[in-house]
Amino acid sequence: MNRVFKKLTIRTFFSNFKQFLSVILIVFMASMLLSGFITNYYMFDNAITTYFNKTNLADLWFYVEGVDENDEQFFSNLGVEYEKRLYIETKAGIPSGLASNNAKIYIYDEGKISNPYIETGQWWGCVIDKNVYSNNNLQLGIDEIQFTVSYEYLGQNFEFDLSFVITGTMSLDECADSFSSWPILISKEAFLTKVNTAICEMLGIDYQEFIQELPYNQILVKTEDLEATVSAVQEYYQTSSQNELYYSFDRTSIESVVLLNSEIDQSRKMIYVFPIIFLFVSILIILTTINQLVLQERQRIGTLKSIGIPDKKIMRHYSKFGALLCAIGSVLGVIFGIAIIPSIMFIKYNLVYSIPDDYVVLTIPYLYILLVIFGITLLGYLVSVCACHSILHKKPVDLLRFNVSSSRIKGTGRLKKLPFTLKMAIRNIRIKPIRTIMATIGIAGCMALLLCGFGIGDTLDYSISYDFGRNFHYDITTTYTDDMFEYNLYQLPGMTYYEKYEKMYVSVSANNSVKNTNLFKIEEQSLMTDIYVLSGETVISKSIADEMEISRGDKITITLGSKMIELEVTKIVTTSVMNGIFICDDYGFDESYKTLGMWIECSDVTDEKIDFINSINGTNTGYSMSQYIDNINTKISSINIMTNTLKIFAIALAIVVLLNLILLILKERVREIATLKVLGRNQKSIMLTLLFEILIMSICGSIIGMILGYPLLVLVLSINKVEVLNYLYKINFISYILSILIVGLTILVVTLLSYNKVKKINMIESLKSVE
Amino acid sequence: MKKEELIFDENYDGAVTISHLSKYYGENNEVKALDNVTLQLFKGQFVVILGASGSGKSTLLNLLGGMDTVTEGSINIAGVDITKLSEKTKTKYRREVVGFVFQFYNLMPNLTALENVELSELPGGMKSEEALKLVGLENRKNNFPSELSGGEQQRVSIARAIVKNPTMLLCDEPTGALDSKTGKKIIKLLQDININKDKIIIVVTHNSNLAKVADRVIKISDGKIFFDEIQENPLSIEEIDI
């Protein structure tokens, strides 16, 4: 008997292959996404963890006035691993023509902590970020990096240009997000040689007699007990040190580290969203396909039962199709998922971050991958058992009878006046509730995914334009360090107005929660922003207020350095990028904590005007509004990848669901179609019946999908939060129209594909016998 | 190019002329389902085609019904060779000229008896309710096929076939799935339908007893006609066992 059942399995498999193909395809997509995202998460997490470990990323960064022997003694006694270095923020360029850019220059002594990963060349000399190097087609040993430094010696301030031949390329974990500034690493010896030579030339001193140590301004620390170390360091600098401690950072304040960690978090969350949606649709498709199979074979099942084959045996026979299809789909999906998805994701990671290639190793989480295959196969089996369950409980005599239940088509008298095509379509829908539900949910899923895909783009555009089109009206923004900047700014052609602002990174506490955010001190009744602040007022971004459960009238405490102030929230405003607290009064915060900025109104903003601002002494980096928006878009580029992936998979889902639906309809109705052909019904009217049926389900599915689109958008984006942007959710009307058009077009294409199938139905063969 | 239309000769005498009709299957035409068949059928005839399984009788019926393509030969009805018609015109031919009655009824399971008949109703022709009345099912018109017995379903099938007032009624084993008593009723019904002798009724069967009630009996074997006889005095259906 088993041999016969094996033969039956093989024959049934091949005779239903096209139908089964849709199950394999949808399972393939689900398992591809699932295994691909799992592998990507493990690979990325592994790469970044290795990166941080191998480069010995610091746990704490102390920005200090200087480092003397007593300070070193203190850190030595503290029992922590530490390293001092000089950090300079300036502008750097390539003399051969590359425009100058913001640069973060690190002058290292030994490179014990937060040391770079040298990709090519050598550590000694000048090493630059590998992405900057390759994007600008630079050459080792030939091209030079040039920058200007200010240097204090014996109370005298020197400013001079330095240039270093590029000796190597690197990835530096604390500057892995090379969006807006170039990380440059220079060895202590190379730097001192150049600086001391320059000073000696200026002062006319003999180089051999000149001894100048580096003016270190950063101490990096490796420690497990962050809080205790910070407290001890703060106490030491307040009581004993000759130098001042400006501020301390931990890893949560280093943008690159935060972005990389949030990217790991996002890659983990990716596992839960889309694969789950596809798994859900897979379940429905398996359920419908196997249910259809057993309905189609009900007389055979009746015969098997009538000749004494046990129910369990029959159930196992039909259920194994679900398991078999899921096993094939999941094995293929896993292979393609592991091969494709991490590769695509790492193209994006490498565009945005400097990650050492050596640390990107294909890490297959075998246990999870096996679990994916086993889990999906088991799911297929169980869903198939459910699909067979009802029919196997019928008596053999019932199964051998004519196959249509009239109960569901009773009470359709009201349809009498409708045309045949529509009447048949409606009754067919009522006869097959599971198939109808599957198709409706499939279309709903497709519509919701499409809307979500378009909605992500709309939300990003709306969020960015909300701040940089509505909340803020400036044309150029820049930060600066020198008071002369304001004077020089008057030479900017076309400038009509400017306003100064101050930005501080503060700690806000309220309602037993604490959050670090920006504090903006802007001008009273500023003309550059609609965030209107009057003296005595405190305005807070809605996202922060919501997160900390702050309402109008609540008190908040702002801490910066040793200064602590209590303010009453007077207004809550919606912001997306410029999130923080807005005030216009001076509360006496230490100047050293402040970043000074300028919002400039200028006609005809051109690259030349931006270059002019960047060339003014004392400016850090100037951006036009559009450059600033581009910068933000780069930082959230991972979300754009998600948007396109969503749209592609939504269309794929629609095609698979609709093809499966069409195949099911054609298969179960081949005899009816053949009869209609014999009766002289033309192809058009037969196709109309199918089209009406698909259209009714598609319209219902689309409406449900349109309702679900917005919640799905909120769900997807809420688990893909980024630091740089607070989402203001929105789906534009045009996105609804586009989604409807795409779904409609897919339905049309799939229906047209079935046209030939209907045409090819052989009347004689189809009507030969009941079987 | 002139649009192909199904226009019959005005002086049509109701005859159907089949000339050298062949239907071969297989890559090299090795299976001869119908081999060089020539015959003429006349209006008013109740023809029974007898033959064993695979003899070619159903193939002949299918070719007459425009459901299949011929390998060679022609079928001429009122000056039109239906073997030369396009698929579109064949569809029109099936819709307007021939009526089919199948062994397993082939009713639309999701349409009521009346709606199944309405599927074949032609504008200006017989009404479906009238056709159902003719087959004695006016009281079951709102029932779905699953609510009807086999005999009732076959009667609906006949009503569907006659509602268009076809030139030819093609019946493929119409009693094959029915008990003897019901089968007799169906044959009686088919005879009654042709009371005005305005149609050709062709019944394909392997039941030789049915031949006794026919005006004409044709026997086929291996795709060839080996017997073709007009019966001057056919028996009534009550006189035979089927």
Chai-1 contact restraints between the chains, C-beta under 6 A:
chainA,res_idxA,chainB,res_idxB,connection_type,confidence,min_distance_angstrom,max_distance_angstrom,comment,restraint_id
A,F402,B,S146,contact,1.0,0.0,6.0,A-B,restraint_1
A,V404,B,P109,contact,1.0,0.0,6.0,A-B,restraint_2
A,V404,B,S146,contact,1.0,0.0,6.0,A-B,restraint_3
A,S406,B,F144,contact,1.0,0.0,6.0,A-B,restraint_4
A,S406,B,S146,contact,1.0,0.0,6.0,A-B,restraint_5
A,S406,B,E147,contact,1.0,0.0,6.0,A-B,restraint_6
A,I409,B,N110,contact,1.0,0.0,6.0,A-B,restraint_7
A,I409,B,F144,contact,1.0,0.0,6.0,A-B,restraint_8
A,R427,B,N110,contact,1.0,0.0,6.0,A-B,restraint_9
A,I431,B,N110,contact,1.0,0.0,6.0,A-B,restraint_10
A,E672,B,M108,contact,1.0,0.0,6.0,A-B,restraint_11
A,T675,B,N106,contact,1.0,0.0,6.0,A-B,restraint_12
A,V678,B,F100,contact,1.0,0.0,6.0,A-B,restraint_13
A,L679,B,L119,contact,1.0,0.0,6.0,A-B,restraint_14
A,L679,B,S120,contact,1.0,0.0,6.0,A-B,restraint_15
A,G680,B,T91,contact,1.0,0.0,6.0,A-B,restraint_16
A,G680,B,R94,contact,1.0,0.0,6.0,A-B,restraint_17
A,G680,B,R95,contact,1.0,0.0,6.0,A-B,restraint_18
A,N682,B,T91,contact,1.0,0.0,6.0,A-B,restraint_19
A,M763,B,M67,contact,1.0,0.0,6.0,A-B,restraint_20
A,I764,B,N62,contact,1.0,0.0,6.0,A-B,restraint_21
A,I764,B,M67,contact,1.0,0.0,6.0,A-B,restraint_22
A,I764,B,D68,contact,1.0,0.0,6.0,A-B,restraint_23
A,L767,B,N106,contact,1.0,0.0,6.0,A-B,restraint_24
A,V770,B,F104,contact,1.0,0.0,6.0,A-B,restraint_25
